[in-house]
Amino acid sequence: MKTWWMMAALLLLAACQRERRPFDGPLVMAAKTPLESPGCAARSCPEGHDPVCVTFDAGGRRQRLTFVNACHMCIAPEHIVSMQAGECPR
């Protein structure tokens, strides 16, 4: 009788196991492109106040930022979704 209960318990435990998929190759991570545009630190911008609202993609999330002027906007062009004159709406 004990043998029957043990066999039943083993069958139940075996049925609870998830199917495991075989590993089919190395995981390759895509290189991230930097959000900041290269050469921003070396750029000399005028201090005039002409606000620019920039919508950009930051890792799958869209964000908006207001910059003092277009020269101060230091986001790589491939991340920019839109750019318009004036401050961003709150």
N, C-alpha and C positions, 0 to 999 in steps of 0.2 A: 504494500500500500504506500509505503514511504517513497518507493522508487517512482510510482505513478505520479505523486504530487511533485516530486523534483523534476520529472520530465515535463509536466504541465507548466511549472514555473519557468523552466528554461525556454520552452516554446514561447511563452508570453513575453519574456525578456527579449528574445530574438526578434519577435514581431515588432517591438517598440523601437528598434534601431532605425535610424534614418539612412536612406541610401546615400552613399558618399560618391561624389563624382571624381573621376581620376584627374589629377593635375596634368593639364595638357600643354605645358610650356612655361617659360619664364614670364614673370609679370614685368612689363615694361611701362614705366611712367613717362608720360610726355613731359618734355621740358616746359616749364612755365615761362611765359614771356613777361618781362618786368613791366609793372604798371607805369613806372616813371620813365620818361623819354630820355635816351642817352644824350649827354651834352647839356643838360639843364643847369648844372652847377657852374659851367663856364659861361653861360649866357648872361649878358648885362641888359636888364630891362629898365625902361623908364618908369618913373613913379606916378604917372598920370592915372587918375581914377576913371576907368571906363569898364565897368563890371561886365563879366562874361559868365553865363550859366552853361556848364558843361555836364552832359549826361554821359556816363561811361560805364563800361562793363567791368566789374571787379570780381573775377572768378565766378561768373554766373549770376551775380547780383547786380542790378543796375542802381547806380548812385548818382546823385546830383551834387555839384559843388559850385560855389560862386568864387571866381578869381578876380583879383583887382583889375587885371587887364589880360588880353590874349597872350601877351609875352610871359606873364607869370604862370600861365597854365602849363604844367609840366607833366602831361600824361601822354604816353606813347599813342600815336595816331590809330593804331589797330584796335585800341580799347575805346576810343571815342565813338559814341552812338549819335549824339547831336550836340550842337553848340549854338547858342543864341545870345544876342546882346541883352544886357540887363541882368539883374539879380535873379536867382532861382526862386520860384514860389515856395513858400513854407508849407 
